Amino acid sequence: MYDYQFSDDAVTAWMLLRRTSYAIHRIADRHLNEMHLTAEQVHALWLCRDYRGLVTPAELSRLLFRESQTIAGLLARMERDGLVKRVPKQRGHPFTEVKITDKGEELCRAGLEKARTLIAELMSPLSTEELEQFKQLLRKLQQKAFEELRIELIPLPDYDCGEVDREH
């Protein structure tokens, strides 16, 4: 694998960010594949389990930062595998709701445990101070990207993103 070094530091940093992101996602998917899950499915299951708002395909699209057709395919595969079920629109209930199944709950718990261990391992080369700096730098890049996309970053409504291992 080539280690790109461009004359422009911004381009080198961009390539490092992209390649590292792709590599981390591949590692996560490889580890979760043992459970027949992807990182995207674990994230979706976690949201279906713990999000305090109404989980609809449109809300999942926003929460996962994915296009609606991508979410439709993801939900179709997860429903086929018995991880979630879509509750159709009903009178007085204008949205299709996504609910986690018992099988999805079980795999969510195991997937989050595996993901947390993997994240700790992958982030271990960074000290506490470096990790804080890294988060601040990523937030700056995210803010700039969102400005370009004309997306306003707002707090997540009534959702504790820190609690991934809670028992039900």
Secondary structure, DSSP 8 states (H G I E B T S, - for coil): ------SSHHHHHHHHHHHHHHHHHHHHHHHHHTTT--HHHHHHHHHHHH-SS---HHHHHHHHT--HHHHHHHHHHHHHTTSEEEE--BTTB-S-EEEE-HHHHHHHHHHHHHHHHHHHHHHTTS-HHHHHHHHHHHHHHHHHHHHHHT------TT--TT--S---
